Amino acid sequence: METKTDGEDRAPDFMTAAEVAVWLRVGLSTVYAWTANGRIPYVKFNGVVRFQRNQLSGWVQQHTICPAASSQNVSERINVIRPRQLSHRTMAEAAVRVRRHLVSAKKPIHHGSGQ
């Protein structure tokens, strides 16, 4: 009997939903929701759901977004968006709002008939 050394005769590495959740760092309910919606590759044996590691690796690669291509656009947007300058007037208006909020939070609550 001839054994292959390139891994062709090796059985697939199956993972449970809990193992997939830990691997992908998502909740177990997320893995089950993705399974129910057909968003993630899985196999089912007599009602038992399992995930092939090699299929999941391919699935992750298909859903990976590489920001390297759009990094120039991001830096351009950062240069365009600038916080507005804080003036004395802006700071004074903010202080008034904070004082009003603090004073209104300290007002006593009256219980009863009001007498």
C-alpha positions in Angstrom: 0.0 0.0 0.0 1.4 3.4 -1.0 1.1 6.4 1.3 1.1 9.9 -0.1 3.3 12.4 1.6 1.8 15.5 0.0 -1.3 15.4 2.3 -3.8 14.3 -0.3 -4.9 11.3 1.7 -5.2 13.2 5.0 -8.7 13.6 6.5 -10.0 17.2 6.6 -9.5 19.1 9.8 -13.0 19.7 11.2 -13.8 22.3 13.8 -16.8 22.8 16.1 -18.8 26.0 16.1 -17.2 26.9 19.5 -13.7 26.5 18.0 -14.6 28.6 15.0 -16.0 31.3 17.3 -12.7 31.4 19.3 -10.6 31.3 16.1 -12.5 34.2 14.5 -13.0 36.0 17.9 -16.7 36.3 17.5 -19.6 35.0 19.6 -20.9 31.5 19.2 -24.3 32.9 18.3 -22.6 34.8 15.5 -21.2 31.6 14.0 -24.6 29.9 14.2 -26.3 32.9 12.6 -23.8 32.9 9.8 -24.4 29.1 9.4 -28.1 29.5 9.3 -27.9 32.3 6.7 -25.4 30.4 4.5 -22.7 33.0 5.0 -20.0 30.7 6.2 -19.0 27.3 4.7 -20.0 24.3 6.8 -20.9 20.6 6.6 -23.6 18.8 8.4 -23.4 15.1 9.5 -26.8 13.8 10.9 -27.6 17.2 12.3 -24.1 17.9 13.6 -22.5 21.1 12.1 -18.8 21.1 11.5 -16.4 23.4 9.7 -13.4 22.5 7.6 -10.4 24.5 8.6 -9.1 24.8 5.0 -12.5 26.0 3.7 -12.7 28.6 6.5 -9.2 29.8 5.7 -10.2 30.4 2.1 -13.5 32.1 3.3 -11.6 34.4 5.5 -9.2 35.3 2.7 -12.2 36.0 0.4 -13.7 38.4 3.0 -10.5 40.2 3.8 -10.3 43.8 2.8 -6.8 45.2 2.2 -6.7 48.9 3.0 -3.3 49.3 1.3 -4.9 50.3 -2.0 -7.0 53.1 -0.5 -4.5 54.4 2.1 -3.8 57.4 -0.1 -7.5 58.4 0.0 -7.5 58.1 3.7 -4.6 60.4 4.2 -6.1 62.9 1.8 -9.3 62.9 3.9 -7.4 63.4 7.1 -5.7 66.5 5.6 -9.1 67.9 4.6 -10.9 67.4 7.9 -9.6 69.7 10.5 -11.1 70.4 13.9 -12.3 73.9 14.3 -10.3 76.3 16.4 -11.5 76.7 20.0 -12.0 80.4 20.8 -12.6 82.0 24.2 -16.3 82.5 23.1 -16.6 78.7 22.3 -15.1 77.8 25.7 -17.3 80.3 27.6 -20.4 78.9 25.9 -19.4 75.4 26.8 -18.8 76.4 30.4 -22.3 78.0 30.6 -23.9 74.7 29.3 -21.9 72.7 31.8 -23.0 75.0 34.7 -26.6 74.8 33.6 -26.4 71.0 33.5 -24.8 70.8 36.9 -27.3 73.2 38.5 -30.3 71.4 37.0 -28.9 68.0 38.3 -28.7 69.4 41.8 -32.3 70.7 42.0 -34.2 68.8 44.8 -37.1 66.7 43.8 -40.4 67.6 45.6 -42.6 64.7 46.7 -46.1 65.0 48.0 -48.9 67.4 47.5 -46.7 70.5 47.4 -47.7 72.0 50.8 
